[in-house]
Amino acid sequence: MNKILLSTLTAFIIALALACSKTESSVDEQDGLSAFSQDSLIKHIVKLSSDEFQGRRPFTIGETRTVEYLTQTLRNMGVEPGNGSEYFQKVPMVEITPTCDPAMLVNTGKGNFSLKNMEDYVIWTENTDSVVSVEKSDVVFAGFGVVAPEYNWNDYQGLDVKGKFVLVMVNDPGFSTGDTTLFKGKEMTYYGRWTYKFEEAARQGAKGCLIVHNEKAASYPFSVVQNSWGKSQQHLDTRGSKEYRCPVEGWITEAAAKKLLNTVSNGEALLVKANQKGFKPVALPAKVSTSMKVKAVFNESKNVIGKITGSKRPNEYIIYSAHWDHFGIGKPDAKGDSIYNGALDNASGTAAVLEIARAFKSLKNKPERSIVFLFVTGEEQGLLGSAYYAQHPVFPANETVGNLNIDVINNFGRTKDISIAGEGQSELEDYLKKEVESKGRYIAPEAHPEAGHYFRSDHFSFAKAGIPALTTGSGIDEVAKGKEYGQKQQELYTEKFYHQTTDQYDAATWKLEGGLEDTILLFQIGKRLAFETTWPQWKEGSEFKALRKK
């Protein structure tokens, strides 16, 4: 009897071990690590962010050179074309150049005044008509411009804004007050993103939508708005689509917005009252007029795609992504430099994915699942390349295991910590935690959850398609100099380099050891997934959980 029990127990243990091995295959932790090279990483960054690439703006010679460089690099590595026999996916887009009136005229019952274009506000359009004109349009202050049933919040309730301008605040209710009972408190939800504000205003039929800029709530100064939107804008080509967009979209400074709000008694106080439950929108006794001439150029940009075919489960895909684009040539700085080189944003992330591709190609044990390396266009224009990919996937969403996205790596030294954008979304975070802790590091709370970084990079396009997606943020706890130093470095980047001509590689100040360590963490996650049969899922409470098809 004991022998029978022992035999049964042994069989059970063997069966259990086999079952576990099917879920989590043995992974050689060291396999592929020797392929990583800081010198190689720097080489890619320097090349991609050189003046030769002219800021990597889509539709320019900068795009042509970038696509050629990425394609040739993948080919030299032995990485297969990712889209049939081609290394790219065509992305139909349109470049819209508005020539705006120098001012917006405001008519009130107590007199008139004007606001200056590019100084008080920045506007643009996705309308391809030759002229977009606004003539004495009514203005309504609609709080945060949010309709969120799950939070019992509707800034448009009972309001008809068809043909009118809406003035709305950036971020979420609860941000400025810190009230954790309002949405997620200081942590931004998608309702706080500027993209959502325009989408909801369009659903409401508004003629125009102006977002009130606040540096803390937006997480960047108004100069970023001027540099990012105050020129030609690119969009996906939606000809044939019946989807309505507000003819006028834009940002307005808080000071200029207060001029509009003060057309009613104590109007500035509305910026505070809008944070309270039950806030009612306010029609302002003001009418705005302005116009813009529109030049539309239709063209195709490219996503670059490489692939390593899995040895056992080739139809299951792990996608690494980074955006290759930046702003090209634009407004000169004080030194006369007009090339927005985008060394950190995002030549660094692009270079990191190239390093990961090289490491996967070097593996002694070939990945069982297919590994995809996707370099997307148009992120700086509104996640265009990743959005197009998500709408027209080369590899089906229900066969995609997950997305690991890299958008800017750490360039100021090794850190003990690393952060997760939008922590609490998917089980990919558990994989990261395991890797981080094995290296004696830790996951720190996101430094600026109010910035909504989870909704600001290309992984978000995958999330909206139901694919678990992860983006990490640089830590701040620098190994030798501590948290205060790391925090200052991040703040310095936002103030002095983000979306500016100064974002260039500097051998004297850049320290990429930390960025390379973070890149290796993401390589190890993908490698572990490549030898498993498990499918990471969304966590309970994630707004994307219901979208998962596998």
Secondary structure, 3 states (H helix, E strand, C coil): CHHHHHHHHHHHHHHHHHHHHHHECCCCCCCCHHHCCHHHHHHHHHHHCCHHHCCCCCCCHHHHHHHHHHHHHHHHHCCEECECCECEEEEEEEEEEEEECCEEEEEECCEEEEEEECCCEEEECCCCCCEEEEEEEEEEECCCCCEEHHHCEECCCCCCCECCEEEEECCCCCCCCCCCCCCCCCCCCHHHCHHHHHHHHHHCCECEEEEEECHHHHCCCHHHHHHHHCCCEEEECCCCCCCCCCCEEEEEEHHHHHHHHCCCCCHHHHHHHCCCCCCCCEEEEEEEEEEEEEEEEEEEEEEEEEEECCCCEEEEEEEEEEECCCCEECCCCCCCCCEECCHHHHHHHHHHHHHHHHHHHCCCCCCCEEEEEEEECCHHHCCHHHHHHHHCCCCCHHHEEEEEECCCCCCECCECEEEECCCCCECHHHHHHHHHHHCCCEEECCCCHHHCHHHCCCHHHHHHCCCCEEEEEECCCECCCHHHHHHHHHHHHHHHCCCCCCCCCCCCCCECHHHHHHHHHHHHHHHHHHCECCCCCECCCCCCHHHCCC
